[in-house]
Amino acid sequence: MDKGNTRDEILNVALDLFSVNGYEATSISQIADAVGIRKASLYSHFGSKQEILDNVVESVLNGYAEHSIFTKADWDDPEFTKDKEGMTADDAAKMIQGQVRYIVHDPAISRGRKLLLIEQFRNRELSVLQTRMNYEGIMKYFEGMIRYLIRSNTLREADTEIMAAQLSSPITVWINLCDREPAREEEVMELVHKHVLQFFEVYAK
């Protein structure tokens, strides 16, 4: 394993361990053992556990920017919405179900989300990142979607921030449920479908 690959493997293993055990409960020795190198060898790549965390966070941010559906969506861009004209409640439900599956199963997003969930009350930087990735980004996405559906005369006008919260908050809860109990994923998919259909029924124009 060359130096670059070893460094990447250290970060990959550290993210695995941090996302399960948390930062404080994970030792340098555990990371080194999981990678299959000596502790002294690990220190030739990173000077401290904090430096490993800093690099893991940077990797999570890059992964989120590259993989997250929410960062790539622009509901005000005609190019983005051109394949969404005439979107029905069922179309929206299937789209959101696909997003939930992606969020739950994409390794970069899944592990990063679990790390932030564990560390949000112990690390100020990660608390801010948790808010940005798992609240502000999601709300921005759903507010944009709802504004688009109002412009398209699919939904009636109302407070878009409240509508976005009503639509997204249960979905966020169900994603967390999938994280804890993966066997309930199909149950969650059905709940998402029914929830989106009812939302459209409530706000139908």
FIKOLSE-125114 format. One record per residue (C-alpha): x, y, z; residue in one letter. Coordinates in steps of 0.25 Angstrom, whole numbers, plus 5000, padded with zeros to 4 digits. Example, Ala and Ser with C-alpha at 12.3 -4.5 7.8 and 13.67 -1.06 7.14 Angstrom:
2
504949825031A;505549965029S;
***
This chain:
205
500050005000M;500650134996D;500650265004K;499550324998G;498650204998N;499050185013T;498650325016R;497250305009D;497050175016E;497350235030I;496250345027L;495250235022N;495450155034V;495450265043A;494050315037L;493550175039D;493950175054L;493550315057F;492150295051S;491950175060V;492750195073N;492850355072G;494150435072Y;494450425087E;494250275088A;495150245076T;496650235079S;497850245070I;498150105073S;496850055068Q;496950135055I;498350075053A;497949935056D;496749945047A;497649995035V;498649885038G;499849975042I;500650015054R;500250135062K;501650195059A;501350185044S;500050255046L;500750375052Y;501550385039S;500250425032H;499550505043F;500050575055G;498850555064S;497450495065K;496950635063Q;497650655050E;497050525045I;495650575049L;495950705042D;496250635029N;495050535031V;494150665032V;494750725020E;494550585013S;493050585017V;492850725012L;493450694999N;492650564998G;491350645002Y;491650744991A;491850634981E;490850534984H;489650604991S;488450624983I;488050744991F;489350824987T;489150804973K;487650844972A;487250984967D;485750984965W;485851124959D;486651074948D;485851034935P;486950934932E;486750864945F;485250864945T;485050834930K;484750684933D;483850714944K;482750784937E;481350734940G;481950664953M;480850584960T;480750544975A;481150404971D;482350464963D;482750544975A;482650424984A;483450334975K;484550444974M;484650464989I;484650314991Q;485850304982G;486550414989Q;486250345003V;486850214997R;488050294992Y;488250365005I;488150245013V;489050155005H;490150244999D;491350225007P;491950365007A;490650425011I;490150315021S;491450315029R;491650465029G;490150475034R;490450375046K;491750445050L;491050585051L;489850525058L;490750465069I;491750585070E;490750705068Q;490650735083F;492150715086R;492850795075N;492350935071R;492950925057E;492150795054L;490950855061S;490950965051V;491150865039L;490050775044Q;489050895043T;489550935030R;489550795024M;488350735031N;487450855032Y;487750975024E;488050895011G;486850805013I;485950925015M;486451005004K;486250884994Y;484850864999F;484451014999E;484951014985G;484150894981M;482950954987I;483151094980R;483251024967Y;481950944969L;481251074973I;481751134960R;481251014953S;479851034958N;479950894965T;479950944979L;479251064985R;479951184991E;480351175006A;481551195015D;482651125007T;483551105019E;482451045027I;482050955016M;483450915014A;483550875029A;482250795028Q;482750715016L;484250695020S;484150675035S;483550535035P;484450495024I;485650535032T;485050455044V;484850335035W;486350345030I;486850335044N;485950215047L;486550145035C;487950175041D;487550105054R;486649995048E;487049965034P;486049855033A;484949955033R;485350025020E;484149965012E;483150015023E;483850155022V;483650155007M;482150125009E;482050235019L;482850335010V;481850304999H;480650325007K;481150455013H;481450515000V;480150484994L;479450535006Q;480250665006F;479850684991F;478450664995E;478450765006V;479050874998Y;478450834984A;478050964976K;
***
